[in-house]
Amino acid sequence: MLVTFRSKSWGNVTMFGDVAQTLLKMMGHSGTVPSALLAKDIPAALSRLKRELAAVPQLKPDSKEDDRDKEPPVPLQKRAYPLIELLQASANQESDVTWEEGVPIP
């Protein structure tokens, strides 16, 4: 499943559903898809998300010989960056944020 976040203040952000739901829960939301955040609730949700992400341990690459050719996993903090930018722009311009399952509409 993919989840697409939308705001009038920023371009759409699409991410894998499991990552999106994890980030939504870190913001204090239930993780329900589809749903929305009102503009007035975004600053608190964004602050909580940043605080929760700071508490997530950084991934360290394995030194196993079998794993040398594998791509390292992308940390949750990096996956969250586009959503953080969308939330920050929405907070600055007082725009609501919605999200739904599916692919982005061009």
C-alpha positions in Angstrom: 0.0 0.0 0.0 1.1 3.6 -0.7 -0.1 6.6 1.2 -0.2 10.1 -0.4 -0.1 13.2 1.8 -1.5 16.4 0.3 -1.4 20.0 1.2 -2.1 23.3 -0.7 1.2 24.5 0.7 3.4 21.8 -0.7 3.7 19.1 -3.4 2.2 15.7 -2.7 4.4 13.2 -0.7 3.9 9.5 -1.3 5.4 6.8 0.8 5.0 3.2 1.7 2.0 2.5 3.9 3.9 1.0 6.8 6.3 3.9 7.0 3.4 6.4 6.7 1.5 4.8 9.5 4.5 4.6 11.7 5.1 8.4 11.2 1.4 9.2 11.8 1.5 7.3 15.1 4.7 9.2 16.0 2.7 12.4 15.4 0.1 11.2 17.9 -2.4 10.2 15.2 -4.2 6.8 15.1 -2.6 6.0 11.8 -5.9 5.8 10.0 -5.9 6.1 6.2 -7.6 8.2 4.9 -7.6 11.0 7.4 -6.4 14.6 7.9 -4.8 17.1 10.2 -6.3 20.6 10.6 -3.9 23.5 10.2 -4.2 24.4 13.9 -3.1 20.9 14.9 -0.1 20.6 12.7 2.5 22.5 14.8 2.0 20.1 17.8 2.0 17.0 15.5 5.2 18.2 13.8 6.9 18.9 17.1 6.0 15.5 18.4 7.1 13.8 15.2 10.5 15.5 15.4 10.9 14.5 19.1 10.0 10.9 18.4 12.3 10.7 15.5 15.2 12.0 17.6 14.6 9.2 20.0 14.9 6.5 17.3 18.3 4.8 17.3 20.4 5.3 14.3 21.0 2.2 12.1 24.5 1.0 12.0 25.7 -1.1 9.0 26.4 -4.7 9.6 30.0 -5.9 9.2 29.0 -9.4 8.1 30.7 -10.5 5.0 27.4 -11.7 3.4 25.9 -8.2 3.7 28.7 -6.3 2.0 26.9 -6.2 -1.4 23.5 -5.3 0.1 22.2 -1.7 0.1 22.1 -0.3 3.6 18.5 0.3 4.9 17.2 3.8 4.7 16.8 5.3 8.3 13.3 6.4 9.3 14.6 9.9 9.9 15.5 10.2 6.2 12.2 8.6 5.1 10.4 11.2 7.2 12.1 14.2 5.7 9.6 14.9 2.8 6.7 14.7 5.2 8.4 17.0 7.7 8.9 19.6 4.9 5.2 19.2 3.9 4.1 19.7 7.5 6.4 22.7 8.1 5.1 24.4 4.9 1.5 23.6 5.9 2.0 25.0 9.4 3.6 28.2 8.0 0.8 28.8 5.6 -2.0 27.4 7.9 -3.1 24.7 5.4 -4.7 21.5 6.3 -3.0 18.2 5.5 -4.9 15.1 4.1 -3.7 11.6 3.3 -5.2 8.7 1.5 -4.3 5.3 0.1 -3.1 5.2 -3.5 -0.7 6.7 -5.9 -0.2 10.4 -6.5 -2.5 12.2 -8.9 -0.4 14.0 -11.6 
